[in-house]
Amino acid sequence: MAGVVVIGAGQASATVVARLRSKGYEGAITVIGDEPVVPYQRPPLSKAYLLGDMDLERLYLRPQSYYADQNIDLMTGVTVSAIDRAAKTVTAGDAVIAYDDLVLCTGSSPRRLPASVGGDLGGVFVVRTLADVDAMAPRFVAGARVLIVGGGYIGLEAAAVAAKLGLKVTLVEAAERILQRVAAPQTSDYFRALHKGHGVDLREGVGLARLTGQDHVTGAELADGSMLEVDFVIVGVGIVPTSDLADAAGLTIDNGIKVDAQGRTSDPHVWAAGDCASFPVGGAQMRLESVGNAIDMGELVADNIMGAGLSYAPKPWFWSDQYDVKLQIAGLNSGYDKIVVRDGGSGAQSHWYYAGDRLLAIDAMNDSRAYMVGKRLIESGKSADAAAVADPATDLKALLKA
């Protein structure tokens, strides 16, 4: 029995193999990751780890000893170059490894600035891997000038860390407002005020024209003609699913590696989970970039490898830490036509997304109670009266009983 081979060594991968063993799978399990470390958490990289509040061992999803104890062959620092679906093998370094079931947990890759605008200069970083953050961390010294390109969550989290450490931070966002792709104007307003209150020079509706410098970045020209002197640059302009290996193997690609409701790709012996995988929802392929999705899909795929026959029902949730604010998000806000703002007291606030009378999603800032109530309502397919939500006198728990 060749067993299960998992390509990738992140949250989804770690979840798949742990679930298989906990459910009694006794076959061989091999995990192949191209980074030279055991599977680790990525979200803290741009938050607690970069700030110095979390050490390396706390990043690990499981200690090194776990894999040996569970008879899991963990291959780190090894790149898979090919999948032979006919032979049911993968080529990993110099090894050819057979599989009965193959799971692709290849994750996603950050978009980078093209060389034509200076993206290949020294001192230009992205935030995705441990190596990325370790490379930029020594530059986080008080007084250093950092330019952050992109006003999504990664860029804002990096800006928060830099500002807390005393750097001079400029953040540029080409769209009209920060978080435009993922949040309502009210949420953008909240975080704009937060960052400006911490001294961030936040410029919206202004793109980057080019970076300047010989071998190392020294400045930036913005689309409005303004010039900046910078010591280093962090690029946070989104990610793309890592599907090259699957594509080369002839698997169907549609907004990532296309899987069916059970997590199978177009090959019944190959599965996919996490950022790299798109699954069917309402006649289209959806892809979620979150820890929750990686865990839920990983568990589903492991269960289905063992014959459970389950279909995926996503329950989206996300979070972001910036300064002393914890943002918690539940649901998907696509199609909203109304925002209800609730004052949670003591600086807490929540934004509730509605399509007509139907609750779609919630953004909760330092308001864990609102988040939990909103999440439970959304996951149960229920809504709450918008006027009641907006009234700070309303007992949130009572909304669950309405």
N, C-alpha and C positions, 0 to 999 in steps of 0.2 A: 504494500500500500504506500503510494507516494505521499499522500497526505495533503495538507494545505500549505500553500506558499503565499505570503503576503508581501507585496512590494510597497515600500513606504514605511516610515517608522515614526508616525505622529499619533495624534489622538485617536483617529479612526482605527489605525492599525493596532494600537495597544488595546483598544476596546474589543476588536474582533478576536484577538488571540486569548484575552482573559475570559471572554464570554464562552469561547469554545471549550476551554479547560473547565470552567465552572459548570458547564452543562454536561460534562462527562466525555467530551471528545478525547479519544485515546490515540489517534493517529499522529503521525509526525507533523510538526508545525515549524515552518521556517519564516523568519521575518528578515527582510533585506532593506536596509536604509543607507542612503548615500552620505549621511552625516556621521562623523566619528563618535557619536554619543548615543546613549540609550534614548528611547522615546521620551519627549519632554513636552511640557505645556508651552504653547506659543503666546497666549494673551499677556502673561506677565512680562514678556520681553520688553515691550514698549512702556511698561508701567513700573511695577515694583523692582524688577531685575535691573533695568536701566537706571533707576533711581538709587540702587544699592540697598534696597530693603529686603531683597530675597537672594539667598545664595544659590549656587548651582544645583546642589543636591535637592533642594526644595522644588526645583523645576521638574525633576524627574517624575514621570507618571507612576513608575514602579522602580524600585531599586534594582541594580544590576543583578543581584542574587535571585530575584523573582524568576527571571527567564530560565536560569539553570534549574531552579527548584521545580518549575513546571514543565521541564523537558521541552523548552522552546529554543530552537537554534536561532540566536539573534546575530545577524551578520551586519555590522556597522561599518561605515566608510566604504561601502561597496556599491557600485553603480550597475544597474541592470541595463544591458545593451540591447537585448532582444527577447521577444516572446515567440516561441514556435508553437502555435495552437494545434497543429496537426500532430506533433510529437508530444504535446503537453509538457513542454520544458521551458525554462527561462535560462538565459545566459547572464550570469552575475560574476563580473570579473573574469577569472579563468575557469569558473565552475559552471557546469550545466546541471540544473536542478529540476527534477521531475515533479509534477503535481497532479493530484486528482482534481482539486479545486484551486483556482488562482484568484486572489483578491487584490484589486488595485486600489491602493490608498495613497496615491501619488500627490495629493494635495493641490496646491496652487502656487503660482510664481508671481512676484511683484512686477508690475510694469516699471520699466526703466526709461530714463531720458535718453533719446538717441544721441549718438556721437556728434551729430550735426549741430546740436545746441550745447555741446560740452558735457554730455552725460558720461563720457569716458575719462574725465579729469579725475585726478586724485582728490580725495576729500568729499566725494559724492556718494551717499549711502542710501540703501533701502533698509526697511525693517521687516525681516521675515524669519531669519534663522538666528541661532545662537551666535554663529560666527559674525553675522552682520552687526549684531549689537555689541559684541566684544570688540569689534574693530572700531566702532564709533565712540564707545564709552570713554576712552581717555580724553576725548575732545570736550567732554562736558565739564568745563571749568568756568568758574565765575568770570564774567567779562567777555567770554568768547562770543563771536557773532555767528549765529546760525540762521540760515534761510531754510524754511520748510515749504516745500512745494506740494500743495494739496491740502484741502480743508475737510477731509473725511476724518473718521475716528482715529486712524493711525497717525495722521499728521497732527491732530489736536492733542492726542496723548503724548506724542513726542514734544510738542510745544509746552505742555504742562510740566513735564519733567525738566526741560531746559530752563523754563522760567523759574521753577522752584530752586534750581541750582545756581541761579544768578546769571544765566547767559542773557545776551541781548538777542531777542527772538523776533524775526520777521516771518510771517506766514502769508503766502499768496495763494489765492484760490481763483481760478479762471472763471468759474461760474459766478452767477450773481450773488450767491451767498454760500457760506460754509454749510456742509451737510445737505446740500440741495437735493442730491440723489436719494437720500435715505430718510430724511426727516422733514417735518412741517416747518414753516417759517417761524413759528413760536419756539420750537426747539433750537433752531439756528439763532434766534434772538437771545435765548437764554445763555447759550455757550459763547456767543460773541461777547456779551457783557462780561461773562466770567473771565475770558481770556484777556480782554482789554483791561479789566480790573487788576490783572496780574502783570500788566506792563507789556503784553504782547502787541507788536505792531502788526495788526491784522488787516490785510488788504484784499477785499473781495472784488470780483469782476476785473481782476488784473492777472493776466497770464505771464509766464516766463518766456522772454524772447530768446535769451541765451545766457550761458555761464561763461565767464572770462577767466583767463589764467593760462600759463604755459603748460606745466605738467600737473599743477595743483590748482584747484579753484581759488580765486581771489576776489571775484566779484560776480555780479549778476545784472543783466539788463532786463527790465520788465517790459511788458507789451505797451505800457503807457509812456515808455521812454525814460523812466526813472532808473537810476543806477544805484546799486548797493555794494558796499564792501562786505565780504563775508569770509569767514574762516573755514566753514564747511557747510554742506547742504544735505538735507534729508528729503528724500523723495517718497511721497505717499499718495500716489495717483491710481491706486487700485491694484487688483490682482487678476490673474487669468488662470483658468484650470490647467493643470499640468497633464496634458493628454497625448503628448507626442508619442510615447511608447505604445499606447493603446491604438493610436491612429496608424502607426507603422505596422502593427499586428493585424490591421484590417478590421478592427472593431468600429462600430458605428459611433460617430461623434456628433453631438447635438447639444450645444451649450455645455461642453464637457463630455465626459464619457457617458453615453446614453445607457441607462438601465431601465428595466421594467419595475413594476410595483414591488417586486420581491428583491430587487437589487442585482438581478442578473443583467449582464451585458448582452450583446447580440450573439455571444458564444455562451451556451448553457453551462459551461464549466469555468467561466470567468465572471467574477463579480466586481463591483466597485462601490466605494463608500467614502463619504466626506466631501471636502471642497471640490474634488475632481469630478464628482458624479452628478448627473442630472436625472431627475426622476419624474414620472408623469403626474401632473396635477391639472385637471380640467382641460385635457386635450393638448397641453403643452408640456415642455420639459422645464422643470424648475431646478435651480441650483442654489443651495444655501451655504453661506460661508460663516460657520459658527461652530463652537465647541459642542453645543447641544445637538446639532445635526450630525456631527462626526460620531458622537456617542450613540445616538439613536439609530443611525444607519449601520454603524458597526455591530451593534447588538442584533439588529434585524438580519443582517447578512450572516452572522454566525449562526443564529437560530435556523435560518433557511438552509444553510449548508447541511445542517443536521435534520432537515426535512420538515421544518415547522410549517412551511407554506404560508407565511404571514405577508401582508401587504403593508407598505409604509404609509403612515399617517403623520406627517410632519407637525411638530408643535414648536414653532420658532420662538426662540428667546436669545437675547444678546445682552451684553453689558459693556460699559466703558468707565474707567476711573480717570478723572481729571481733577487735579488739586484735591480738595476735600469733598468733591462731588462724585457720587456713584450714580451713574445712569443705568437703569434697567429697562429693557425693552421686551415686550411680549407681542406676538402676532406679526402680521405683515400689513403695512399701511397702504398698499397699492389700491387705488380706486377711491380713496377717501374724499369726501366733499365737505366735511365739517370737523373742526377741532374744538374740543371742550377743554378749557384750562381749569384745573382744580388747585387751589391753594391748600397745601397740606400743613401749613404752620411751621414756624421756626426755620424758614428758608426752603422747606420742601415744596415741590411742585410736580404736577403730573399733567400730561397732555394726552387726551383720549381721542382716538381717530374713529370717525363714524362715516359710513356710507348710508345715507338716509338715517334710519333708526338702528342700523346694525353696527355693533362695535367690532372694529377690525384689529386695533392695536393700541398699545399704550407706551408712552415714554415717561418714566418716573425718575425724577431727580431727587435723591436723598429721601425717597418716600417708598420704603419697602412694602408698607401695608397696601398702598394703592397698587403697586406692581403685582403683588400676590393676588389681590382681588380681581384686578383686570385680567391677569393671566388665567385664573380659574374660570372667569366668565367666557373668555375667548375660547379656551380649550373645550368648554362644555357646550359651545355654540349658543350661548346666551348673550344678551345685551343688558345694558342698564340705562334707565331714563337719563337723557343728557342733562336735564335741568337738575335732577337729583345729584348727579355727579358733580356739577359745577358748584353746588351749594356746600360750602365747607362745614356746615352743620350736619350734613348727612352722615350717618354712621355707615362706613364703607361695607362692613360685614353684612349690613341689612340688604345691600344690593345683591348679595348672593342668594337671598331668599325671595327676592321679588319675582 
